[in-house]
Amino acid sequence: MDRRRGAQLLPRRRPQGRPAGIGTAKTATEAFTKIAAAKATFVSRGDGSGTETKELAIWKKASVTPRARRGTPVGQGMGATLQIASQKLAYTLTDNATFTANAAKLQLARWSRVIRSC
């Protein structure tokens, strides 16, 4: 995905921790694998959007089954999903523009890898 059009980013919780240790992950697949292994909470849009489609593709490539994920599908837009992830201090997948627009209201930090492919 083109950076100018809103690259997909993975925020991680702050200020206390990075329970899954995704800071060292080189790919989104590796980051998602670490999230699942740490049994960290992940908030999904759950609305059939392009973001959710990308998320599901990454989970599949990471060989993580829905049962193994500690996911919370919210069935709402990205802004609401970010707010819920922030309240739960959970991981989520978002686009850069929405994250930037909401960052001041969130207790989330950006994982700096741009996801163009799994």
C-alpha positions as CSV (number, residue, x, y, z in Angstrom):
1,M,0.0,0.0,0.0
2,D,1.3,3.4,-0.9
3,R,2.5,5.4,2.1
4,R,0.7,8.6,0.8
5,R,-2.6,6.7,0.8
6,G,-2.4,5.5,4.3
7,A,-0.1,2.6,5.1
8,Q,-1.2,0.0,7.5
9,L,0.4,0.3,10.9
10,L,0.2,-1.8,14.1
11,P,0.0,0.2,17.3
12,R,1.2,-1.3,20.4
13,R,0.2,-0.5,24.0
14,R,2.0,2.0,26.2
15,P,3.2,3.3,28.5
16,Q,4.1,0.3,30.5
17,G,4.8,-2.4,28.1
18,R,5.0,-4.3,24.9
19,P,3.7,-7.6,26.1
20,A,4.3,-9.3,22.8
21,G,7.6,-7.8,22.0
22,I,6.7,-6.9,18.5
23,G,9.3,-4.1,18.3
24,T,11.8,-6.6,17.0
25,A,9.5,-8.1,14.4
26,K,10.6,-7.6,10.8
27,T,7.3,-8.4,9.2
28,A,3.6,-8.1,10.1
29,T,3.3,-11.9,10.1
30,E,6.1,-12.1,12.7
31,A,4.4,-9.4,14.8
32,F,1.1,-11.2,14.7
33,T,2.7,-14.5,15.6
34,K,4.3,-12.8,18.6
35,I,0.9,-11.2,19.6
36,A,-0.7,-14.7,19.5
37,A,2.2,-16.4,21.4
38,A,2.0,-13.7,24.1
39,K,-1.8,-14.2,24.3
40,A,-2.1,-10.4,24.1
41,T,-5.5,-8.9,23.4
42,F,-6.1,-7.8,19.8
43,V,-9.0,-5.7,18.7
44,S,-10.4,-6.3,15.2
45,R,-12.8,-4.1,13.3
46,G,-14.9,-7.1,12.5
47,D,-16.9,-5.3,9.8
48,G,-15.6,-6.8,6.6
49,S,-13.6,-3.7,5.8
50,G,-10.3,-3.7,3.8
51,T,-8.4,-3.4,7.1
52,E,-10.1,-6.5,8.5
53,T,-9.4,-8.3,5.3
54,K,-5.7,-7.5,5.5
55,E,-5.7,-8.5,9.2
56,L,-7.3,-11.9,8.5
57,A,-4.7,-12.5,5.7
58,I,-1.9,-11.7,8.1
59,W,-3.3,-14.0,10.8
60,K,-3.7,-16.8,8.1
61,K,-0.1,-16.4,7.0
62,A,1.0,-16.5,10.6
63,S,-0.9,-19.8,10.9
64,V,-2.9,-18.5,13.9
65,T,-6.4,-19.8,14.1
66,P,-9.3,-17.7,15.3
67,R,-9.5,-19.8,18.4
68,A,-5.8,-19.1,19.3
69,R,-6.3,-15.3,18.9
70,R,-7.5,-13.3,21.9
71,G,-9.5,-11.1,19.5
72,T,-12.3,-8.8,20.1
73,P,-14.3,-8.0,16.9
74,V,-16.1,-4.7,17.4
75,G,-18.1,-4.3,14.2
76,Q,-17.4,-0.6,14.0
77,G,-15.3,1.9,12.1
78,M,-11.6,2.4,12.6
79,G,-11.9,5.4,14.9
80,A,-14.1,3.4,17.3
81,T,-11.8,0.4,17.0
82,L,-8.8,2.5,18.0
83,Q,-10.7,3.9,21.0
84,I,-11.6,0.4,22.2
85,A,-8.0,-0.9,21.6
86,S,-6.8,2.1,23.6
87,Q,-9.2,1.4,26.5
88,K,-8.2,-2.3,26.6
89,L,-4.5,-1.4,26.0
90,A,-4.7,-3.9,23.1
91,Y,-3.1,-4.3,19.7
92,T,-5.0,-3.5,16.6
93,L,-4.3,-2.9,12.9
94,T,-5.1,0.5,11.5
95,D,-4.3,2.9,8.7
96,N,-1.8,5.7,9.2
97,A,-4.3,8.6,8.5
98,T,-6.8,7.4,11.1
99,F,-4.2,6.7,13.7
100,T,-2.6,10.1,13.2
101,A,-5.9,11.9,13.4
102,N,-6.8,10.1,16.7
103,A,-3.3,9.7,18.3
104,A,-3.7,12.5,20.9
105,K,-6.7,10.7,22.3
106,L,-5.2,7.2,22.4
107,Q,-3.0,5.2,24.8
108,L,-1.4,3.5,21.9
109,A,2.0,3.8,20.3
110,R,2.8,3.1,16.6
111,W,4.7,0.1,15.5
112,S,6.9,1.6,12.9
113,R,6.7,-1.0,10.2
114,V,4.6,-0.2,7.1
115,I,2.7,-3.3,6.0
116,R,2.7,-3.6,2.3
117,S,2.6,-7.4,2.2
118,C,2.4,-10.1,4.8
